[in-house]
Amino acid sequence: MSAAASAPNPRAEADDAPASPPAAGVVGAPTLVCTGLVKRFGDRLAVDGVGFEIARGETYGLLGPNGAGKTTSISMICGLLVRDGGDVVVDGKPIQPGTTAAKAAIGYVPQDLAIYPDLTARENLTFFGQLYGLGGRSLAARVAELLEVIGLADRAKDRTEQFSGGMKRRLNIAIGLLHRPRLLVLDEPTVGVDPQSRNAILSSVQELGREGMAILYTTHYMEEAERLCDRVGIIDEGRIRAEGTRRELVELVGQRDRIALAAGGDLQAAANVARALPGVHGATVREGGLDLLVTNGRTMLPQLLQALSGDGLAIRSVEVIEPDLEAVFLHLTGKALRD
């Protein structure tokens, strides 16, 4: 979806025809299934066999640096780009660039803003709603609802050229939600926004997932993937290197949690006790405390504290430090996520 400032300025009212209901999906089937996606640009293989599924109510993150193949992959999923190989099924229907009916199940929010700066927020939503085939009172109600959702109800009559970058991003998301899609595709929606707007966008995405929408979210921000995504696919150089929950990815590459104890007493004796516990892979004495390398630190913390306190150790504070997706990405690819 795109919009140009030179396009006609649409302000016409829609007829009172009711909006078409979303198509029913295949009961029990994933909302999105894509397999073996391939795309070449000349001699460059941009996407090499990408495939994954997204269930209803699940947020799936494609995490990778710029140029990893995220946008190319979702462009093929949305039917905007002809793929050289692979299949895409959304809501039980195959997606091809030339098919329009099947694409009705998708709400696509691109990196580039797709709004008219010379229209108000309400006019933008109304116009794009008409393109979706909505109209009349049902469209007006949906526009009002989404303006509340994105926190722009008080700015509904303002031209969007007056909006901040974060406000424009939120409006861009609302456009993708107008037709109540089964799958919402968000391509790096927080790029270039202020921290307050970024937090508002992330909170909105979390709420949509709780309401049952399937969400495909691309990002190169590790903290966004950790906050939002039920599962993550780590993509680099056009290939999915690994996928799973955060915990599964950490365990896949052998990363372990660290427990930092600030404590007094016989630290060396406490370290020996800790080393004897199952799940503890190392214990190091440092000034004022212990550092422990463990499997699943939060789960074993009660047992660990009980064993150490019984040995006379005076524990002042405890911090469980879990490896993040940045560490996993570095392990899998040999480079930092932002490279």
Number of C-alpha atoms within 10 A of each C-alpha: 14 10 13 11 12 8 8 8 13 13 11 10 13 17 12 13 13 13 18 12 9 12 14 10 16 12 9 8 15 19 26 24 20 21 15 15 23 23 23 14 9 7 6 8 14 21 28 20 17 22 18 15 17 22 18 21 20 25 27 26 29 28 27 27 21 15 14 21 24 29 20 20 25 21 19 25 28 22 20 16 15 14 21 15 16 17 18 23 19 26 25 19 17 17 22 20 15 11 11 11 10 19 23 18 24 25 24 23 25 21 16 15 19 22 26 24 18 16 20 20 28 22 24 26 29 27 23 20 23 19 11 16 14 25 23 16 15 15 25 18 12 21 25 17 14 21 21 13 14 19 14 19 16 9 16 19 13 16 17 23 15 13 16 12 18 22 23 22 28 24 28 25 26 22 25 25 23 21 25 16 21 25 30 24 26 24 21 20 24 23 16 11 18 13 11 9 19 20 15 17 21 16 13 16 21 19 13 18 19 14 12 15 22 25 30 22 25 25 22 23 18 18 12 19 23 16 11 21 23 17 21 26 25 26 25 24 18 22 21 22 14 17 19 17 15 20 16 14 21 21 15 14 14 11 20 21 20 23 20 19 21 17 18 16 14 13 22 15 14 23 19 14 15 24 17 12 14 11 16 20 16 15 22 16 15 13 9 12 24 22 17 22 21 25 19 18 21 15 9 15 15 10 10 17 16 10 16 19 12 10 15 14 18 17 16 11 10 15 13 16 14 18 16 17 22 19 17 23 25 12 15 16 14 10 13 15 21 11 9
